[in-house]
């Protein structure tokens, strides 16, 4: 147990130490050393990569240790002890956490190496790697947290570090606004998460995952009848914020204002996946409430469809991938809501989370390679075109990621997506139909991006002058492309100690499901070919269906609705509160009371003249009044 605990501390210490060392040593004068013939790396990059390599190695050792069985470390010391609330600093080291930790470490390592090339020449590169390392530490803290309070602490640290990374180029107003938007929207979901933690503690008397699970098993009658529905849905609010589900999905596309490595890290295996991972970690709570599961499944399904539809008319290559991330997260959340606890539990969602981490980070980094070729000056796919001739490796990697995302047979996304579709077919026909339609839209908008940006002829002077990125950028792309291909095979054949008593391979999707999914894929591809393969000068949908284009371009008006909500509802309430505060509380209450006392004082002051004749007159007048009152009575 001590050795396992030591491994866990080493995994967490790696990125945290990197962040501290970079801030202390590399803050003012970056030290550059020539580590490759292609380019120079900053000292901050070397430190960050070296420490993350160590964490990845220790995570692999932890993975090997867990093969002997589930291991949960014991509490180390008391964190909070207030009344009946006791919170220990304890960690979870089991199949779920080590699997997620390996995904975070491997994908982050590829992104760190890629960042050396992408951020080359940026004056704040050491600051960038310090923030990136702190983000990875916060994410690993969520992964290994042993109770809800510790998870919430690291949950907030992820929110702070993501705010810093999204707004890294804070000199740009759009980046600063995007960082604030992400931070504020996530706080809304986190408020519900915090309320859910309090309600769970109120019901079970504990916030520790093991204690809660044992309580639910020992007291089934006390938690029946929907007692856990509200707590489960409130905790789900945290996932709605972090994993950008309806209606708190609006922050994620704007987060594209950050550097592309940040987009890949946030949108692939880390921040947005935290919500899905959290639902899997507290699945014993979710599974205890069928009503909560239904809500979760439908929110996930609707998010998947809506995001895929919006992506069909976006032109920014990173925003297309951002809405794709929203859609795939919807699949994962839907899978949690449709899960069968007795069969494979949350594993379909985690299966798609792991494959998505590889192919989505591959797509984002491929898009970043294109942005590098345009000298960070262009992201509009309609000003690209013909890139495959000048950037064959980037194009090939982007195509591999695209095929994995769209569920092309044989690639990782095919296995994980078909698992979710098969689950939906068994559990809810309506959601299965919705998910299949979403798969068709996914094929359409991804091939649209491929045809417009990479095929055809250059649409701008800059597109005709691009050249392939250096190998420090291409190396991580190739590694992630390989993982995007073999990831599905690894999972489908994975040993029982990781996926549980019943593996995913024992419940494959039926033939009808596969045929319908392939039909959706082919239809989406066919529509993309008809509209975009011939290389039109502008989007045919925009010219032929302007009303539809306008609706999708404006993202169904969610941002405008929220702005109006803030302006009129919140602004109206603020004005009302200001009136009450000024005229009722301050006016009638505070200044009114003080005014009465002041007036009475001034009236009494009229009688305090200091003249003897005045006092004699007042004394005589008073005496006359008293005598008159006595006589008349």
Long-range contacts (C-beta under 8 A, 24 or more apart in sequence): 1-71, 1-73, 1-74, 3-65, 4-62, 4-65, 4-71, 4-73, 4-93, 5-73, 5-74, 5-76, 5-91, 7-58, 7-61, 7-62, 7-65, 7-93, 8-62, 8-73, 8-91, 8-93, 8-144, 10-54, 10-55, 10-58, 11-55, 11-58, 11-59, 11-62, 11-101, 11-105, 11-140, 11-144, 12-55, 12-137, 12-140, 12-141, 12-144, 13-55, 14-51, 14-52, 14-54, 14-55, 14-58, 14-137, 15-48, 15-51, 15-52, 15-55, 15-133, 15-134, 15-135, 15-136, 15-137, 15-140, 16-133, 16-134, 16-137, 17-51, 18-47, 18-48, 18-50, 18-51, 18-52, 18-129, 18-130, 18-133, 19-130, 19-131, 19-133, 19-134, 19-137, 21-47, 21-51, 22-47, 22-48, 22-126, 22-129, 22-130, 22-133, 23-130, 26-126, 26-130, 27-126, 27-127, 30-125, 30-126, 36-472, 38-470, 38-471, 38-472, 39-116, 39-117, 39-120, 39-470, 39-472, 40-120, 41-116, 42-116, 42-125, 42-126, 42-129, 43-126, 44-125, 44-126, 44-127, 44-128, 44-129, 44-130, 45-112, 45-115, 45-116, 45-125, 45-126, 45-129, 47-129, 48-112, 48-129, 48-130, 48-132, 48-133, 49-109, 49-112, 49-113, 49-116, 51-133, 52-105, 52-108, 52-109, 52-112, 52-133, 52-136, 53-109, 55-105, 55-136, 55-140, 56-102, 56-105, 56-106, 56-109, 59-98, 59-101, 59-102, 59-105, 60-102, 62-93, 62-98, 62-101, 63-98, 63-99, 63-101, 63-102, 65-93, 66-93, 66-94, 66-95, 66-98, 66-497, 67-495, 67-497, 69-497, 70-94, 70-95, 72-146, 72-210, 73-146, 75-146, 79-149, 79-150, 80-149, 84-205, 85-201, 85-207, 86-206, 87-147, 87-149, 87-150, 87-207, 88-146, 88-147, 88-208, 89-150, 90-146, 90-147, 90-150, 90-208, 91-144, 91-145, 91-146, 92-144, 92-145, 92-146, 92-209, 92-281, 93-144, 95-497, 95-498, 95-499, 95-500, 96-277, 96-280, 96-281, 96-346, 96-350, 97-143, 97-144, 99-350, 99-354, 99-498, 100-143, 100-273, 100-277, 100-350, 100-353, 101-140, 101-143, 101-144, 103-269, 103-273, 103-353, 103-354, 103-357, 104-136, 104-139, 104-140, 104-143, 104-269, 104-270, 105-136, 105-140, 106-483, 107-265, 107-268, 107-269, 107-270, 107-357, 107-358, 107-361, 107-480, 108-132, 108-136, 108-265, 108-269, 108-270, 110-361, 110-365, 110-476, 110-479, 110-480, 111-261, 111-264, 111-265, 111-268, 111-361, 111-365, 111-476, 112-261, 113-472, 113-475, 113-476, 114-261, 114-264, 114-365, 114-368, 114-472, 114-473, 114-475, 114-476, 114-477, 115-259, 115-261, 116-472, 117-372, 117-469, 117-470, 117-472, 117-473, 118-259, 118-260, 118-261, 118-368, 118-372, 118-473, 119-259, 119-261, 124-168, 127-168, 128-168, 128-259, 131-161, 131-164, 131-165, 131-168, 132-165, 132-261, 132-262, 132-265, 134-161, 135-161, 135-162, 135-165, 135-265, 135-270, 135-271, 136-265, 136-270, 139-270, 139-271, 139-274, 142-274, 142-277, 142-278, 143-277, 146-208, 146-209, 146-210, 147-206, 147-207, 147-208, 147-209, 148-197, 148-200, 148-201, 148-207, 148-208, 148-209, 148-235, 148-282, 149-197, 149-207, 151-278, 151-281, 152-190, 152-193, 152-194, 152-197, 155-190, 155-193, 155-238, 155-242, 155-274, 155-278, 156-190, 158-242, 158-270, 158-271, 158-274, 159-183, 159-186, 159-187, 159-190, 159-242, 162-186, 162-255, 162-266, 162-271, 165-258, 165-259, 165-262, 165-265, 165-266, 166-255, 166-257, 166-258, 166-262, 166-266, 167-257, 167-258, 168-258, 168-259, 168-262, 169-257, 169-258, 169-259, 172-257, 174-257, 175-257, 175-258, 177-254, 177-257, 178-251, 178-254, 178-255, 178-256, 178-257, 178-258, 179-257, 179-258, 181-250, 181-251, 181-254, 182-251, 182-252, 182-254, 182-255, 185-241, 185-248, 185-250, 185-251, 186-241, 186-242, 186-248, 186-251, 187-241, 188-237, 188-241, 188-248, 189-237, 189-238, 189-239, 189-240, 189-241, 189-242, 189-248, 190-237, 190-238, 190-241, 191-237, 192-234, 192-235, 192-236, 192-237, 192-238, 192-240, 193-234, 193-235, 193-237, 193-238, 193-241, 195-234, 195-237, 196-231, 196-232, 196-233, 196-234, 196-235, 196-236, 196-237, 196-238, 197-235, 199-230, 199-231, 199-234, 200-228, 200-231, 200-235, 200-285, 203-227, 203-228, 203-231, 209-281, 209-282, 212-284, 212-285, 213-284, 216-284, 216-285, 216-288, 223-288, 226-289, 226-291, 228-285, 228-288, 228-289, 228-292, 229-289, 229-291, 229-292, 231-285, 232-282, 232-285, 232-286, 232-288, 232-289, 232-292, 233-289, 233-292, 233-295, 235-278, 235-282, 235-285, 236-279, 236-286, 236-292, 236-295, 236-296, 238-275, 238-278, 239-275, 239-276, 239-278, 239-279, 239-333, 240-275, 240-299, 241-275, 242-271, 242-272, 242-274, 242-275, 242-278, 243-272, 243-273, 243-274, 243-275, 243-276, 243-329, 243-332, 243-333, 244-272, 244-275, 244-303, 244-325, 244-326, 244-329, 245-275, 245-299, 245-300, 245-303, 245-329, 245-330, 245-333, 246-299, 246-302, 246-303, 246-306, 247-558, 249-303, 249-307, 249-326, 249-558, 250-555, 250-558, 250-559, 250-562, 252-322, 252-325, 252-326, 253-319, 253-322, 253-323, 253-326, 253-555, 255-322, 256-316, 256-318, 256-319, 256-322, 260-318, 260-364, 260-365, 260-367, 260-368, 260-371, 261-365, 261-368, 263-318, 263-321, 263-322, 263-364, 263-368, 264-360, 264-361, 264-364, 264-365, 264-368, 265-361, 267-321, 267-322, 267-325, 267-360, 267-361, 267-364, 268-325, 268-356, 268-357, 268-358, 268-360, 268-361, 268-364, 269-353, 269-356, 269-357, 269-361, 272-325, 272-329, 273-329, 273-332, 273-353, 273-356, 273-357, 275-329, 275-333, 276-329, 276-332, 276-333, 276-336, 276-349, 276-350, 276-353, 277-350, 277-353, 279-333, 279-336, 279-346, 279-349, 280-336, 280-346, 280-349, 280-350, 283-336, 283-339, 283-341, 283-345, 283-346, 286-336, 286-337, 287-339, 287-341, 287-345, 293-336, 293-337, 293-338, 293-339, 294-337, 295-337, 296-333, 296-334, 296-336, 296-337, 297-333, 297-334, 297-336, 297-337, 297-338, 297-427, 297-428, 297-431, 298-334, 298-337, 298-431, 299-330, 299-333, 299-337, 300-329, 300-330, 300-331, 300-332, 300-333, 300-334, 300-335, 300-336, 300-337, 301-330, 301-334, 301-431, 301-434, 301-435, 301-438, 302-330, 302-434, 303-327, 303-329, 303-330, 303-333, 304-328, 304-329, 304-330, 304-331, 304-334, 304-434, 304-435, 304-438, 305-330, 305-434, 305-437, 305-438, 305-441, 306-556, 308-438, 308-441, 308-442, 308-445, 309-441, 309-552, 310-552, 310-555, 310-556, 311-441, 311-445, 312-441, 312-444, 312-445, 312-448, 312-541, 312-552, 313-539, 313-541, 313-542, 313-548, 313-549, 313-552, 313-553, 314-445, 314-552, 314-553, 315-380, 315-381, 315-382, 315-539, 316-379, 316-380, 316-381, 317-367, 317-370, 317-371, 317-379, 317-380, 317-381, 317-384, 317-449, 317-453, 318-364, 318-367, 318-371, 318-379, 320-381, 320-445, 320-446, 320-449, 321-360, 321-363, 321-364, 321-367, 323-445, 324-360, 324-363, 324-405, 324-442, 324-445, 324-446, 325-360, 327-438, 327-441, 327-442, 328-352, 328-356, 328-360, 328-405, 330-438, 331-417, 331-420, 331-435, 331-438, 332-356, 332-420, 334-420, 334-424, 334-431, 334-435, 335-420, 335-423, 338-420, 338-423, 338-424, 338-427, 338-428, 338-431, 339-423, 340-423, 340-427, 343-502, 343-507, 344-499, 344-500, 344-502, 344-503, 344-504, 344-507, 345-500, 347-499, 347-500, 347-504, 348-416, 348-419, 348-420, 348-423, 348-504, 349-420, 351-415, 351-416, 351-419, 351-491, 351-504, 352-413, 352-416, 352-417, 352-419, 352-420, 354-416, 354-487, 354-491, 355-404, 355-412, 355-413, 355-415, 355-416, 355-484, 355-487, 355-488, 355-491, 356-405, 356-413, 356-416, 358-404, 358-412, 358-480, 358-483, 358-484, 358-487, 359-400, 359-401, 359-404, 359-405, 359-411, 359-412, 359-413, 359-480, 359-484, 359-487, 360-401, 360-405, 361-480, 362-397, 362-398, 362-400, 362-401, 362-404, 362-477, 362-480, 362-481, 362-483, 362-484, 363-398, 363-401, 363-402, 363-405, 365-397, 365-473, 365-476, 365-477, 365-480, 366-394, 366-397, 366-398, 366-401, 366-477, 367-398, 368-473, 369-394, 369-397, 369-469, 369-473, 369-474, 369-477, 370-394, 370-453, 370-466, 372-469, 372-473, 373-466, 373-467, 373-468, 373-469, 374-462, 374-463, 374-466, 375-462, 377-462, 378-460, 378-462, 381-449, 381-452, 381-453, 382-452, 382-459, 382-538, 382-539, 383-459, 383-460, 383-462, 383-463, 384-452, 384-453, 384-454, 384-458, 384-459, 384-460, 384-463, 385-452, 385-453, 385-454, 385-455, 385-456, 385-457, 385-458, 385-459, 385-460, 385-463, 385-535, 386-454, 386-455, 386-456, 386-457, 386-458, 386-459, 386-463, 386-464, 387-453, 387-454, 387-463, 387-466, 388-454, 388-455, 390-466, 390-467, 390-468, 391-454, 391-466, 391-467, 391-468, 391-469, 392-468, 393-468, 393-474, 393-477, 393-478, 394-468, 394-469, 394-474, 394-477, 395-454, 396-481, 397-474, 397-477, 397-478, 397-480, 397-481, 398-450, 398-454, 399-450, 399-454, 400-481, 400-484, 400-485, 401-480, 401-481, 401-484, 402-446, 402-447, 402-449, 402-450, 404-484, 404-485, 405-442, 405-446, 406-439, 406-442, 406-443, 406-446, 406-447, 406-521, 406-524, 407-439, 407-442, 407-517, 407-521, 408-521, 409-518, 410-485, 411-484, 411-485, 411-488, 412-483, 412-484, 412-485, 412-486, 412-487, 412-488, 412-489, 412-491, 413-484, 413-488, 414-488, 415-488, 415-489, 415-491, 415-492, 416-488, 416-491, 417-517, 418-508, 418-509, 418-513, 418-514, 418-517, 419-504, 419-507, 419-508, 419-509, 421-509, 421-513, 421-516, 421-517, 422-507, 422-508, 422-509, 422-510, 422-513, 425-509, 425-510, 425-512, 425-513, 432-513, 436-516, 436-517, 436-520, 437-520, 439-517, 439-520, 439-521, 439-524, 440-520, 440-521, 440-523, 440-524, 441-524, 442-524, 443-520, 443-521, 443-522, 443-523, 443-524, 443-525, 443-528, 444-524, 444-525, 444-527, 444-528, 445-524, 445-528, 447-524, 447-525, 447-528, 447-529, 447-532, 448-528, 448-531, 448-532, 451-528, 451-529, 451-532, 451-533, 451-535, 452-532, 452-535, 455-533, 455-535, 456-534, 456-535, 457-535, 459-537
